[in-house]
Amino acid sequence: MTEARQPLNRKSLFLRACRSEPVERVPVWIMRQAGRYLPEYRAIRAKHTFLEMCKTPELAVEVSLQPYRNLGVDAVIVFSDILIPAEAMGQGLELTEAGPVLANPIRDVAAVNALRAFDPEQETGFLMEAIRQLRRELGPEVPVLGFAGAPWTLACYMVEGQTKKDFAALKELMYRQPRVLRALLEKIAESTAAYLKAQIAAGATAVQLFDTWAGELSKQDYEEFALPATQFLISELQAGPAPVIYYSKATAHLLDSLAKTGADVLSIDWRIDLADARKRLGNRVALQGNVDPCILLGPEDGVRAAAREAIEKTGGIGHILNLGHGILPSVPVENARAFVEAGQAVALPATAPIAHARTESR
């Protein structure tokens, strides 16, 4: 059904959108698209722990493919977790029902120095194998997306040891021992660059950095701490063929700073109007997003209207349709499917490409 509806080369479509080139329609995928809203996912999750699913390539591949089969999305993101590199760097990781827990939270320079650089193929080879299997399963015309946590967001977990609302321990480190935090962010950036390069070498078409907690920072603190590490990380990837997507949440006050990261695509949440983002950023980057995930809890006609409205705000050029955050577990599958179908149904007129400084040099 899906292939009959969309015979386009999805990989070409996705890459052209990342580079702000003309497209027949926008590509569509959904953050957390392999998840608990799907009965098939819940059936597998009932038999395996989350980490077991991440670390068993066959299981990771199966749940990665479920949204492609069920919804007809235009990209398949490999199933994993942003804390896998933290474990590989030496912190014990447990994923509980209450959230992730990391052993030995980072609080001083000795703890930063104890973190190890790791070989992605040796320590996290299960993820690379999952990407390779997805490439074989999907063939050359469907993009596979890799991902990692951005340095600031990963540091939030590595310092706090678990999810916190105020990130007091991390901010205390930032204000009392700024050199220690910078050293931690640099170390994370270096390890994450190697980790993402390995994903690209395994066959990832593009990679996404999740900076979920960037919005906890003021503009000054973002530019002083988070931005340099993110810029370094993205610069390490720029020699390769894979576009970089940078997602952040609650960062309307940081939009101009986000454009300095060097990412090909900025993925933004529903708090930023897409039309306003395009006006403020001009042609510097492509955009991804940004429908409020809660809209998918409403009536189907509202879901379809929201997808169409998001595309109208960008004109479809340099735009990947997505949600502004991960899909909620209580979303009806038919609404998720309606979102994808509505976005794919909007045909775009032939348009001259937008000048894109980063990709023109490739």
Secondary structure, 3 states (H helix, E strand, C coil): CHHHHCCCCHHHHHHHHHCCCCCCCCCECCCCCCCCCCHHHHHHHCCCCHHHHHHCHHHHHHHHHHHHHHHCCCCEECCCCCCHHHHHCCCCEEEECCEEEECCCCCCHHHHHHCCCCCHHHHCHHHHHHHHHHHHHHCCCCCEEEEEECHHHHHHHHHHCECCCCCHHHHHHHHHCHHHHHHHHHHHHHHHHHHHHHHHHHCCCEEEEEECCHHHCCHHHHHHHHHHHHHHHHHHHCCCCCCEEEEECCCHHHHHHHCCCCCCEEECCCCCCHHHHHHHHCCCCEEEEEECHHHHHCCHHHHHHHHHHHHHHHCCCCEEEEECCCCCCCCCHHHHHHHHHHHHCCCCCCCCCCCCHHHHCC
